[in-house]
Structure formats: structure tokens, C-alpha cells
């Protein structure tokens, strides 16, 4: 390794590399056109969140005069400059891909028009739409001595308008005004088809508003109209210790988020210098300004590509998740779980089984209690309705709702209130810790005894994302797991002295140490000349101690294979440091979200499911859960899933020692792990 190179990749630079892999999917001509459009939207949304949280934090450090280097060797100022260069180049490449996708859509009969490309008939139709639908919603906001610069909302699209009057001297400053482009209206306005044309044509809402700008400023002449967009600091800064009511404190912080400090200004190419200067001064943005050659905020493409009727040939083939075979022949899930554990792999297997598990528990007269953690749930959640019904039926229902799930705080507050009204015991977790564990416990009376049924997941209890994310769910009635589940809920909801976990690893108390112990055990096997192997699949790896422990294991001869979708601060393949470590990332149709850890353990294989990535926040500032899979058949199924990922040579990228990624390139037959996983019978064994 180059002596000047840090043994660690910087977390934020690694994230930029991840978002570039998302962009590569938009650039990939083998992907269907509307799916490429979705990847462009995902990249935009990712970058928005990155700017509003990570970059905002770096800017705060710079403003505070913080100059200390992080463990990867970067000062805040040096890191910020490098991030901005890479982000700017990535945005340039994104809009190049956008124009390529547009050309492809145009050939398929889907066209985005400019106003001057419309026929007289089409102009008449969109003008009517403006006057009937758009105009009543618009509010022009003049900026002058009597009307101060308005509060601009984060991530909303605006138009900066420069106006003049007749006989106005050229040297006189123009009048300045702002119009918000209403996000409640569709960004792309459908245009009636031309005669004998089967094309679907659209114009941008902001361009339609610009066409009619004079109707909003009667008596003034328009000098220039330019779109712009602001991103604000969106990180919550809660004082949980001093908050008497956490729910109220979070509601206040959500309102404050609307006027967090600006961190990025985007504007359309060729903006009038006076308008740009006004925005820079008022928003105090000097360096972090980005000129965009195209429509601002491509996240609109997600809704557009998803809702456009027809054009199925321009999308991935639909996949209907299979209902798990183990539950197909029964109307009593508990009777199945008394006989065997069941493993689900979403989205290939249906999340309806989880809904049915909780719904059945809510309706079963022998169920006495249901306890559940909720981090992010979907709209009109069946689970929330079932929990409410169970409480109304007199069962003891306890729900740990995480109010601090970033950007889902308002939705979770609404669920919390709904559940409380139904009679559920709603707990907001422990001060200073997010509850990120995904677990449900059902306590059922059976033959003069109580039996516990548990569901443990790697992903959220969200039926919508379960169709888009790959996640694992385990159903079990194993008494050791049930006892640990009860202890976990007791620790979160009440006073409980430290518990000696029989099966679980739980953060922040002992998960990291348990992982260290398991890694050390594998080192011991290697030292004894036995085969030693670790496979770990997660979203992110950034904890320095964990990376150092993996480096030690590599140097001891342990073979380590990591499947890390996003941030990875470990450098693999470095002689003398990590030559026994391989890292791949898979970005494909579904978001790889499951966390699975495998230890060879001298042939006595162990596999764990977890809610935790190997990041400092997950290991030290969150309530996280790692659960063993005791059933040998299910362990084999999980190993098969890991092997599918490791053998992917179509969508897998390999992390190189310099921190960049390259597509996996080998002589093996082409294999796309997500497409292989669809055929459940190929990797899943049943009794």
C-alpha cells in the first residue's frame, strides 16, 4: 500500500462511490428505459439526503473552526472540497444520462416538449390548464423594502423572476420576485396528442408558469425567469435529556427543519447574474452552488415512471412475491411454528405472511400479548390496524415506536397517536438511543402454559418497501429466542438490570463485543490450521474498531468475504493488511438491505440475522439486534443466498484497494443474483 494512503476509505467519499453505482444503473442500456429513469430519480433523492445531513454536518464543523483530522486522514475543509468536486462531476454525468434516457423515450413515443414545440391546439389546451388549475394555486412573492425575502422551503422548486417597467433606465436595478412551483401539482403536464399521433407528450410545469408569468405581475415586463432550489440542514438536534415530552420535542424539531441553515443552492443554466447574486446574498451561499443543465430535481422521474400507464416493455418484468409454502396449507400459523422455524426472503416471498402473523395473533383468543418495534411502516399499514384491533379486544399490546426515524418522524407520530387511542402501550424507546431492532413477540396460552412466538427481521415492518428491498425474516417458537425477546422488550420499556443474553447480541451493550468474540474464534481456528471463513452482508461498514478486527483476522489467515451495498471504509486486498478480504457491492433492481453474518466455526457453522450495519451509530447509539438461526436447514438456505450474491458477475462491483469500484469480470457464465433468487425452489429447501 502507498505509504501516504490511509488504511481506511473515508465514509463520505465511499458514499459518493455508492451513489455513482446507482447512476451506473441509469447509464446501463441493458436496463429498461423507465427503470433507468427511476435510477436517475433515486440518485437525486440520495444526493439530497446526503447534502442535507452529511454535508450539512461537515459545514457545521467548518463554521465552528474544527480542523482535526478524522481517522481516515481528512479535515472537514479538505473533505468538503473533495466531496463537492466529486458530487459536481456526478451531477454532470447524471444529466448526460438523463438526456440519453430522454432520447430513448422519445423513440418509444414518450416526449418532453418545450413550449415553442407545441402546436396551436396543444398551446390552447395547456393554457386552459394553467388558468383553471395552476393560476389559482400560485402566490407571487415580491422582494423589496416593505416585503423581506421569504422563507424558502427545503427541496422545493422555485422561480426567480426579474421584472422591469416601461421607460425604466438600463442602469436601474430590476424588481425581484419569487414564485414557488406547486409540488401538489404534477411536475409533467400531459399535452393532448397531435392529429394522427400516438405519442404521449408532456411539458414541465415550471415552463408553463414561465409562459404565463405576466399574468402574475400585471403592468411589468419580464426580464428573466429562472428555476432554483434550496437544500437545508435537515439533521434533528434533540435535547432528549431536557425534553419532558419526546413526541412534542420532535414535532418542534420537524418544524425547525423547514428553516435549517441552507447547505446547497441549485439553479438552472444561464441564470441572470443579478438574480443569482440576490439568491447568493440572501441565502448566504458562496461556494456550494450548482448550475444544472436541465430540469432541477430529477426525483420527479420516480412517480412519472411508476404511474405512466402501459409501456410494460420499458419496465422490469413484474414479480409477484410467493406466499411461503410452509404457511400455504394452514389457517393457523402458530401450529406450523410449533413444528418448525420458517425463513422468508423478501421481496421474492410475500410480506403478507408477516401481516397474517400479527393479524392472526390479534384475532386469536388464546393470545395474551403482542409486543412489536416499529421503525418505518407503510401508509394504511395492516400491522398498525391489527395492533389497534388487538388492544381494543383487550390484549396487552406494547409498541416501541421510533420517532427519530429520519424523514419519517411525522408519519411515525401519526401512528403513535393512532395506536395510543386504540389502547396500545406506546413507548418511544430510551433516551439517546434509536430503537432500530426489528422484532415481534406474541405470547400465547397453550395447554396450561405460555408459549412465545417471535418474528425477527433485517428490515422494517413496511409492506411497501418489502416489495422493493431484499430482506430476511425469521419466524420461530424456539424457547431461548423467546426468552431473549421478552428480556429485550423489558429493557426497552421498563427498568431492567443488564441481562445475560442466551442467543441475541444486542447493541449498544454487547453486540460489538459478541462480534469481536466470534471473529477471534475464527482467528483461533486459522491459527490451529483449520479452515476459517467469515461472510458478512450489510448496508455499510464504517466502524474503525470493527475494520481493525477484520484486518487482524485477515492477517491471521481467515478468509473474509464482505457484501456491502453502500459505504465501506475498509480497504481490501492490501498486502500485509487485508489480502484475505474481498468486498463486493450489488446495486440492482431491488435495494440490497439484508444483514447476514456467517462464521465457518471449524465446520460447526453459525449464521446470524441482524438489524445492524457495522457502523459506529449502530453499534453504540442504537438498540440493535443480532439473532442466531438454529435450524440447520434454514442456515443452509441463508448460505445459499450469500453464495448467490458472491457469485454475481453481472451487477456486482468489487472494491479495489484505492477505494474505487470495478465491475466483477470473470470467465464464469453470466449470473445475476437477484434474478436467480426469484426461482425460490433453486435455493430454498423444505422439510
N, C-alpha and C positions, 0 to 999 in steps of 0.2 A: 504493500500500500504506500502511496505517496506520503512522505513524512509530514507534509503540510496539511494532509487531509485528515479531518476529524474521523474517529471511528464510528461516528453517528451521522445519519442523514437528518437535516433539520425538519421538524414536524411540518411546518407551513410550506416549505419548498416541496416536501413529499406530497402534501395535499394538492399543490398545483399540478404535480405529475399525475395524480389521480384524476383530476378534472380534465386533464389533457387526454387521458384514456377514454373518458366519456365522449369528448369531442371526436376522437378517432372513430367511434361508432357512428357518429353523424357523418363523418367523411367516408365511411366504408360503403362503396357502391354495391356490395353484396347484400346490404340490409335494405328492406323495402323502404320506399321514399317517405311514407308518412311516419315510419318508425325512426328514420333519420331525423325528421323534423322534431320528433319527441326528444331525441337525444340532444338536439340544439337547445330545446326548452329546459331540459334537466341541467345542462351545463350552465345556463343563465341563472337558474334558481340556486344551484350550488354556489356560484360565484357571489351572488347577492348575500347569501348567509355567511360565507367566508369573510366578505368585506365588513358586514355589519357586526360580526363577532370577533373573529381572529385579528383582522387588520385594525379594527377599532381598538382592540386591546393593545396592539403594538403602538398605535398612535398615542394612546394614553401614556404608555411608558416613555415615549419620546418627549411628550409635553412635560412630564414630571422630571425630566432630566436624567432618566435612568440609563446608564451606559454599560452596565455589567453584561458580560457575555453569557449566553445560555450554554448548556452542556454540549451543544453541537458547534460552539465557537462563534456565534453571531451576536452582535449588539443589536438592540431594537432598530436603530437607524440604518445600519448596514443591511439587516434583514428586510426592512421595509422597502428600501431601494431595489433590492433584487426581486422581491415579490412583485413590485409594480412593473418592472421591466417584463417579467415573465407573464404576468396577467395581461398586460397590454398586447404582447405578441399573440397570446392565446385568443384574445378577443378579435384581433385582426384575422387570425386563421378561422375563427368561428364564422365571421361574416363572409369570408370567402366560401366556406362550406354552405352557408345559407343561400348564397347566390347560385351555387351549383344545384342545391335541392330545388330551388325555385325553377330553374331551367328544366329539371326533370319533371316537376309537377305540371309545368306549362305543356310539356309534350303529352301529358296524360289528361289534359283538359281542365286543369285547375290553375287559374291565373290570378295574380295580384296585379291590378291595374293602377296606373296613376290617373289623376282626374282628367288630364288632357288626352288620355287614350279612350275615353268613353264616348259613345255615340250620343246624339241629341236625346234619344229616347231614354238612354241609361242615365244621363245627367238629370233629366226631369225626374226620374224615379228616386235617385239618391237625394236630390234637392228636397223632394217631398218628405223623405225620411228625416232629413235634417230638421225641417221646420216643425214636423209633427212629434218627433221623438227626441231628438238631440237638443235642439234650441232651448226647450223649457228646463232642461237639466243644468245648463251651463251657467256659470257665475263669473263674469269678468271681474278681475281684481286689479284696480289701478294702484300704482305706487307713486305717491307724491308726498308733499309736506304734511298734508292732513290725513293721508292714508298710508300707514307704515307697511313695510314689507311683510307679507302674510306668512303665517306658519305653514311651511310646506311639509306634507306627509312623506314618510319614507317609502320608497319604491313605487311612488305614484308617478304617472306621466303628466307632464305639464307642457304648455306652450308659452314661450316668452314672446311678447308682442311689442314691437316698436311702432309708434304712431306719430303722425305729423298733422299739421293743419295747412290749409291753403295759405300762400304768401309767407310761409314760415322761412326765415333766413337759414341758409345751409349750415351756418356755424352754430345754430341753436341746438341744444340737446333735444333729442326726441322724447316723447312721452313713453313711459314704460308700463306694461301691464302683464298680468299672468292669468292664464286660464287652465284649470285642471281638466284633463281629458277624463270623462267619467268612466271609472273602472266598472261601474254597474252595467254599462252597455258593452256589447260585443266589440272587440277591437277591430275585427274584419267585418265590414258591412257587405252583405251579398248584393250583387248587381244583377238586374234582370238580364236574361240571355239575349244576345243579339238574334236577329232573324236567322232562322235555319242553323243556329249554333247550339251544340250540346255542351259547350264549355261551362264550367262554373267559374264565375268571375267575382272578385272582391276588391274593395278599396279600403284603405286604412281610415279609421275613424278620425285620427288627428288631421289627415289630409282633407277630409270632408269639412271639418271645423275650420281649417285654414281657408278653404274656398269661400266660406260664408263669414269670415272674420269681421267684415264691415257691418254686418247686421248687429254685432255686439258693441261696436264703437261708432255709433251714428255721428256723422259730421267730421270724422277724422279719416285721413288717408293712411293706408297700411304701408309701412316702410319695410318691415320684415317680420316673419313668423318662424320660430324655431322650436323644435321639441327639446326638452331636457328632463332629467330625472335625478333625484337625490337619494342617496343611501345614508341612513343614520345609524349611530351606535345602538344596537338592539340588545346588548347584554344586560340582564337584570342585576341590579346591585342591591340585594336584600340585606336588611339588618334583622336576621331571623331572631337573634337573641332578644332584641328590643321590641319585637312585634308581638303585641298581645293577641292579635288575630292574624294568622299567616294568610288566610284567604283574602282578607281586606288589604293587607300589605302588598300582596301580589297584584291585586286589582289596581292599586295605585301605581305600581311599577309599570304595568301594561300601558296605563295612560301616559306615564312619563316617557315610555319608549317612543311615542309619537314625535316627541321633540328632543330626542337624544342628539348629541353633537353630530354634525354632518361628517361623514368619512369619505364620500365619493360623489363626484358630480359627473354625470354623463350628459353629453349634448350632441345634437345632430351635426353632421359635417357641414362646414361653411357657415357656422353661426356668426351673425353680425358682431363685430368687435365690441360695440357699445353694450349689446345685450350680454355678451359673455363677461365683460368687465363688471357689469352690475351684479350678475349672479356670483362671481368670484368674491366680490367685496362683501355682499350681503351674507353669503354663506361661509365666508372666511375659508375658501378653498383655493389654495395656491398651486399645490403640486398634484394632488390626487384628482385630476380632471382627465376625462377620457373622451376623445372625439370619436363618434360612431359613424361609420359609413353604411347606413342602413337604418331600418326601424329600431328604435330603442326597445330593450327588454323583450327578448325573443321567447320568454316564458309563455307568451300567448299561444305559441305553436302547440303546446300540450293539449289545451282544450280544443283548439281548432282541429288537430289531427285525430283526436279521440272522438269528436262529435260529428265530423263530416260523414254524412250518410253514404253508403256504398263504398266503392273503391277497395274492396276486400283484398284485391291482388296487390295493393300497395301497403298492406299490413302483414305482420306475422300471422301465421295460421292460428286460429283460435284454439285454445287448450281448455278443455273442461276438466277441472280437478276431479279425481276419482274419490268417491266416498270410500273410506277404508274398509277393506274386505273383512277385517275382523269384526266390524260392527254391522255388516250388511244383513245378516240373518237373525238379528235380535232387536227387540224393542226395549231391552234392558242393558244399558252399557255396563252397569255395575256387575251384572252376572258374568260378563266377559272378563272384566278386570280382576275378578276373584280368581280366575283361572290363569290369566297371562297378562303380561305387560304389552302395551301397544305403542308403536312408534309411528309418527306421521312426518312426512316430508312435504312441506308446503312450497310452492303452490301446486305441486303435482298431485297431492292428496288434499281433500277438501277441509277447509276450516270449519265447515258445518258440524263436523264431529265435536269440536270444542263447544260450539253453541249448544249442541244437543246434550253434551255432558252437563253443562250448567243448567240448562232448561229442565232436563230430567231431574236433576238434584232439587231444583226449585219446586217441582210438582210432586216429588216422592214424599209421602207422609212419614217415611222412616228416616229421612234426612233431617238431622237436628241443626246442623250449622254449615254455613258456606263462608269461606274466607278467601279473599282474592286481592291481588295487586293490579292496579290499572295505571299504566303509564301513558299510552296513547290509544284511544278507542275510536272507532269509526262513527260517523253520523248514523242516527237511528239504530244504535247497537243493540242486537238481540241480547247480548250479555247483560247490558245495563237493565233492559226490560225484565230479564229473568231474575236478576238480583233484587230488583224492586218488588217483583211478584212474590219472591221467596220471603222477603221481610214482611210484606203485607199478610202472608199466610202464617206468620208467627215464628218463622225460623230465625235463628241467630245469624245475621248476615253482617260480616265485617269487610269493609272495602278500604284498602290503602290506596288513596288517590294521590298521584304525584302531581302537585300543582305547578311544579317548576319545569315541566317538560317543555323545552324551548319552542316557542311559536305555537304551542298547543295549550297554553295556560288558560285562555278564555274558554275553550271547549271543555277542558277538564273541570273548571269552576262550575260550568253549567251542569255537568254530570254529577259532580259532588252534591250540588243543591237538590237535584232531582232524586238522588239516592237517599239523602237525608230526609226529604219529605215523605219517602216511602217507608221510612223506619229503619233504614240501614245504619249501622255504626260506621261513620266515615272518619278515617284517620288520615292526617296529612303527613305522616312519616316523622322522622326525627330531625331536630334542629341541625342544620349544617350538612345534612346528607340527603341526596336524592334517592328515592326508592326506585331502583331500576330492575330489580329481580322480577321475573315473570312466573308466578306460581298461583295455583288454585288448590284449596284444600276443602274437601267435602267430608263431613263426619256423619256416618250413617249407623243407625241402630240395627244390629243383626243378631238374632238368637241370644238375647240377654247379654250382648257385648257390643262394643263400639268398634267399627272398622273405619279406617281413614283411606280415602281415595285422593290421589294427587295428580295434578297436571303440572308439568314443568316445561317451559318453553324458552327458546332462544330469541323469540321475537315478541312483539306487542300483541295484546288481545284486540286485534283490529282486523275485521273481516275483509276490509278493502285492501290493506297492504299485504294481507296473506295471499292475495292473488298476484301480487307484484314482486314480493320479496321471497327469497329462499330461506326457510326457517324450519327448525325441528321442534316437534312437540312429543313429550313422553307422558303416557298415562300409566299409572301404576298404583297398586294397593300394597306395595312392599312395606311391611311394618316399620322398618328402620327409616325409610324415606318419610313415611307418615309421621313418625315421632319427631324427626328433624323439622318437618314442615310446621308442626304445631309450635315447636320451640321458636322457630323463626318469626311466626306471627306474634307470639307472646313478647318477643324482644322489641318488635316494631310498635306494637300497640300498648304495651304496658311497661311496668318495671320488671326487669328480669336480670339476674346476675349472669355473668358470662357462662355460656352453655358449651359443653364438650360435644361438638358435632360428631355423630356416628358416621354420617355419609357425606353431608354437604361440606363445601367450602364456602364461607360467607365473608364478603367484604363489608366493611373495612377491617374486620377483626382478624381473620385468619386465612383468607383466600390466597393472598400473595405468598404467605409462608407455606401453605399447603402445596402450591405450585412449585415453589423452590424445593420442597422436600421430595416431590415426585421427580423433578429434574435431577436432583442429587442422586436419587436412587438409580436413575438411568445411567448417570456417570459411573456409579459403582459397578453396574453390570458391564460397562465398557472396560473399566479397569480390570475386571475379572476375565476379560477376553470373551465375554458373551455378546451376542448381537444386542445392540442398543439403538432404539429409534424413538423419535418424537414426531408426531404430526399435529399441527395446531392450525385451526381455521378460525379466522376472526375478521373483524372490520378494520381494526387499527392496532398497531404495535408501536408505542412511543415511550414506555416507562424505562428509564435508564437502568435501574436495577435488574429488571427482567431481561433486558437486552444483554447486560453483562453476564447474567446467569446462563443465557443461551450461548454466549461466546465461550464461557468456561466449558460447557457441555460439548461444544464442537471441538474444542482443543483436546478434550478427553477422549474423543473418538465417537461420540454419539452422532448418529445420522439424524439431521433435523430438516423437516420439510414444513414450510410455512405457507399457508394460503391466506394472504392478507389483501382484502379488496382495496382498501384505501391507504391511509398513512402508514408508512413503515420506516422507522428511524434506524433499523438495523442494516448494516452493510453485509451482504452475503458474499461468499467466495473470496474473501480476503486471506491470502496465505498467512498462516500463523495465528489467525484470529478467528476466521469463520469459514474455512474451506469446506467444512462438512454441512454447511447450511445452504439450502436452496429456498428462494422466496418467489412465489408467483402471485399474480393478481388476475382475477377473472372479472371482466366487465362485459355483460351480455344483456339479453332481453330482460331478465329478472335481476333485481338487485341482490347480490350475494350478501346475506345477512346472518347466517347461522354461525354459532360459535361451538366448535367441537374440538376436544383435545384427546389425543391418543398417546398412550405410553406402551411400549412393547413389553416392558417389565419381565425380561427373561423368558418370554413365551406365555406368561400369565397376563394376557393383555387387559388393559383397563382403558375405558373410554368415558369421557365426561361431556355433558352438555352444560352450557353456561350462558348467562345473560351478559357477561362481562368481556369487553375487549381488554387488551393488556396495555391500558393507558393509565397514567397516574390518577386521573379523576375516578376511573372505575375501581381501581384497587384501593384507594384511600378516602374518597369523598362520596361514595355511593354505597347503597345497600345492594349488593350483587350476590348472585347465587351460582354455584357450580355443583352439578348433581351427577353422581355416577350412574351408569347404565349397568344393572346387574345381570340382565338376561343375555346369555352368550349369543343367542340368535340375533337379538337387536344390536349387539356390539358388532356382529358381522355385517349387518345392514349398514351401520354407520361407517364402518371401514370401507365398504363398497362405495359409499357416497364420497368419502375422502379420496379414494382411488380414482373415481371418475374425474374429480377436479384435477388431481395431479397428472392425469393422462391427457388433459385437454391440450390440443395443439392448434386450435382454431381461434379461440377467444382468450386464451391465457397469455399474459405477458410476464416475462421473467425480469426480476430486479437485478441490475448489474451493480458491481461494486462502486461505481461512480454515482449511484443514486438515480440513474435513468432506467427506463424500461425498454425491453425489446420483445417483439412477438416471439413466442416459442416456435422454433423451427427445427423439426426433426424428420427422419425418414419413415416414421410410423404412419399408418393410414390416418386420414383426417378424422378427428374426433372432437365434437362439440359437446361438452359435458352437460349443459342444460338440455340440449335436445335428446341426449342419451337418457337423461334422468326421467324424461316423460314416460318411457317404457318401464313402468314400475316393476313388472314381472322379471325384468332382466337383472335387477339388483336387489330386490326385496324377497326374502324367504319367509314363508309362513310355516306354521306348525303342520 
